[in-house]
């Protein structure tokens, strides 16, 4: 049976070596490439066939969140498993919004990476026990804003972000090559959908939702 092909992205060479050793202890798995930065990973994937990328969120030059976004755009069929030493609701939420297939506490990687890989290979999601506990205990807080985001169109999100950055309607209209009336229409829709009262509320929402 053809081996499951994996690429690793982590800026600590010794950690990568240890992780590779654990992964390749399973004869069904093969590490076909590795790199210490997002740039190296993206370049590698352009000429290396892989089924899964294991990505550390904390790397120089391009952080893991930016890498995940580029992987989604350029390699939509590639599965993505995240590693991080920083296990908090903000990081977990942002990673999940990127559509990841799993999230492992880096401290537990040696013990859980094989289980995680095989879960992802079967089309399932995998989260370390402590991460899953954190998700469940903060479920309402983590996903309340995301549920609200789902009612907005891409254009409404874009305009909400620009309003929160301090731009006036005329400047937004010029930037997006639309009329001021259209900007006002989208702005009204955003306010109504999110039940916001004023611009300050809108700015607060944008900041909390990290858009």
C-alpha positions, 0 to 999 in steps of 0.5 A: 500500500502506498505510504501516507506522505507528510511534510513538517514545518518547524523552526527547531531542527532537533524537534523536527528530527524527533518528530520524523523519527516517531512518524517513520516508526510507522511503516505506513507513513513517510516524511517526504520533506521538512523545513524551518520556515513557512517560505521553505514549506511552501516552496517544498510543496510546489515540487513535492507530493504530500498528503499532510502538512504538520505546521508549528504556529510559532515560526519566524518571518511567516507565522503558522496562521499565515501559512495555513491561509496560503496552504488553503489557497494554493494546496486545498486538498492538503490536510493540515495538522497544527502544533503549538506550545501556546494552547489558548482559546484565541489560538485555537479559534483562529486555527479552526477558522482556517479549517485545520484538521487537527491541533496538538499540544507540542508538549504531547506531540511524541505521544499523540502524533501517530494517533493524530495522523491516522485520524486525519488520514481517515477524514476525522478531526483530532485534538489533544485531550487538553485542547479538546477540554478547552474547546468544550469548556469555552464553546459558547465564548469561542463560537458565538462571534463565529456564528455571527460572522457566518451571517455576513457576506464577504463584502460586508466583512470587508466593509466592516473591517475598513470602517473599523480601521477609521475610513469614511464612506467616501474613502471606502467607496473609492478604494472598492470602486463602488458608490457611497450609497452601496457602502452605506447599504452594506454598512446598514446591513452589517449593523442590522444583522449584528444588532449593533447600535453605532460605529463604536459597537461595530469597531468593538465587534471587528476587534473581538472577532479578529477580522 
